[in-house]
Amino acid sequence: SMVAILTDKDDYESKKPVHSLYVYSAKSGETKRIAEEGLNEGWWIPSGSSIRWNKASTRLMIGLQRKPSDEEPKTEFDDEKVSFDVWTWNDVELMPQQLLRVNSEKNRQYDAIYEVKSGKVVQIENEMHKSVTIPSEGTPQYGMSVVGLASGAGATPDDIYLVNLSDGSTKLISKNDYIAMAFSPSGKWITGFDLMAKKSFVMETKSGKKTWLDDRFPYPIYDDERDTPFGGSPYGSLGFTKDENTVFVYDKYDLWSLNLTSDDDAECVTNGYGRRRSTRLREAGFRKSDEVYFDPKQEIILSGFQERTKRASIFKDRLSGDD
């Protein structure tokens, strides 16, 4: 096991001391200072840095901020300065929203990654890429940044980037689109939904190969009855098998198994029970909190909701479709 220690002992006498990070390894008994060469110029590790390990303890996430500038001395004319706000047509947020967020933006932290194996520090977030999503399992190669191009009610367009976690470089994978994307647990795949085309897809993260999925299901896998400007969203998924080659997807009533490494049609693992009885089958929520993947051979609990009678029910099933 390892312990991360944030301290200002190396610059304690300064008016604004620089904080340093140390990592202690219980296995080796050594304490090592993390080199800060990977930080972009003008950034530092603040005293309240949000530091946390990934599940595999192969990476340490470090919260960074811009170095505070020295305050300019007040002059006799400061009281005569006029304060005004400039509204522009191309602002992503309206001025009142910007003013409400002034303090939170000022105190915002941006992530960098310390790689235990290489000892390298890479900054992955900045003012443009404010929030980089990283897959939860293993030591993934890529993160994702969604840059909003507008604000307002309902769906808004985004630019979506892949962020290389080894060097912080970015690659645009969706430009000015109404698309929602998410990683599989290890980041092997990106699943997505095009809100304009009303179609679901999966993208192999490493190669960028994109495959549309809807034609592999006999029924819609999104809510095609929702009467809103952008229509309904996907019914969602139960998750992946451990090898991430298979994903379990809901339609309105049933649960389907889809092999992402083949072109085969999806297989209904609830054997059409839900549709025959107009009963919406969904996971009942009894899964363990640390259980990320699903074993088709293991028994799971599903809840049922009958549309006509509003009757609720509980079922036991196996994702293999044997029961």
Buried (B, 14 or more C-beta within 10 A) or exposed (E): EBEBBBBBEEEEEEEEBBBBBBBBEEEEEEEBEBEBEBBEEEBBBBEEBEBEBBEEEBBBBBBBBBBEEEEEEEEEEEEEEEEEEEEEEEEEBEEEEBEEEEEEEEEBBBBBBBBBEEEBBBBBBBEEBBEBBBBBBBBBBBBBBBBEEEEEEEBEBBBBBBBBBEEBEBEEBBEEBBBBBEBBBBBBBBBBBBBEEBBBBBBBBEEEEEEEBBEBBEBBBBBEEEEEEEBBBBBEBBBBBEEBBBBBBBBBBBBBBBBBEEEEEBBBBBBEBBBEBEBBBBBBEEBEEEEBBBEBEEEBEBBBBBEEEEEEEEBEBBBEBEE
